[in-house]
Amino acid sequence: LTIEPSASEPEPVEIEYISHEQGAEILGADKNLKKEDFPDGMALSHERIKITSHSGTHLDAPSHYGPVCEGTTAKTIEEVPLEWCYGDGLIIDAKSNDDGPVTKQEIINYLNTVGYKIKPGDIVLINTGADQLWGTNEYFTDFRGVTKEATDWIVKQGVKIIGIDSFGFDPPFHKMLDEFEQTNSTEVLWPAHVYGRQKEYCQIERLCNLDNIPTPFGFKLSCFPIKVKDCGAGWTRVVAILE
Ligand SMILES: [Zn+2]
C-alpha cells in the first residue's frame, strides 16, 4: 500500500508538503540567502510525516506481541534478522464466502491441491481478497484473519514470516469482542498475535495486489522493514521477484 491519508487508517496519516518555493525560503534563511538566489526561485522540496509504526503495509516484530518471546527479550523491528526477510514465497488462496478466520485444515487442503510442502525459511502470504476494501470503513470490519492453530502449524514448519492482505492478522475487533463477551476468556483477544509470545514469528499486515502474482510458489519474496529504534513494527516494501 501507499502510505497516505485514508479512511482505512485507524489513526490519521499526516503529510506536510514543503514546496520548492518554500524550500528556497527555508534552506538559506540563516545564511542570508534569498529566494531569488536559487535557480527559478526554487530550492529543494521536502516532507514531514506523522504516522504510526503500523501505518500502511508493515511488518510486526515479536516485541509487538509481548515483552518476552520463547523465554527471552522479544526482538524489536531493528533486530529482526535480514535472512528472515528474503526467501521463497508462497501464496495461499484463502478467498472464501466463509468470513471466519482461516483454519489449519483450509491451509493443508490448499497445499495438497497445489502440491507444495512448506519448508523452513519460506515466507507464507495469505490472500483473502480483503485489500479490495482499502479506502473504505469496511476495511476494519470485513476480513477473515487467521486462527491461532493455523498460525502455530505454519510456524512449526520453520516459517518466520507470515503475511496477510487484511487490516489485521487476527479476526476483526468486533468479532473478538463478541467472543469475549460470550466466553470471558483471555484466549480470544488477538490469539494469533499473543501466540507470538510462545514462538518467534513476524507477520506482515496490509499486503495488497497478491492477485497480480501469477503463481502460488516459485518466486522470491523480499520484505525488509525500515529500522526504527525500539519499535514493534516497521513500514515494509514487499516485493515478489519472478525470474
Ligand atoms: Zn501491525
Residues whose N, C-alpha, C, O or C-beta is under 5 A from the ligand:
A	BS01	ZN	H54 D60 E205
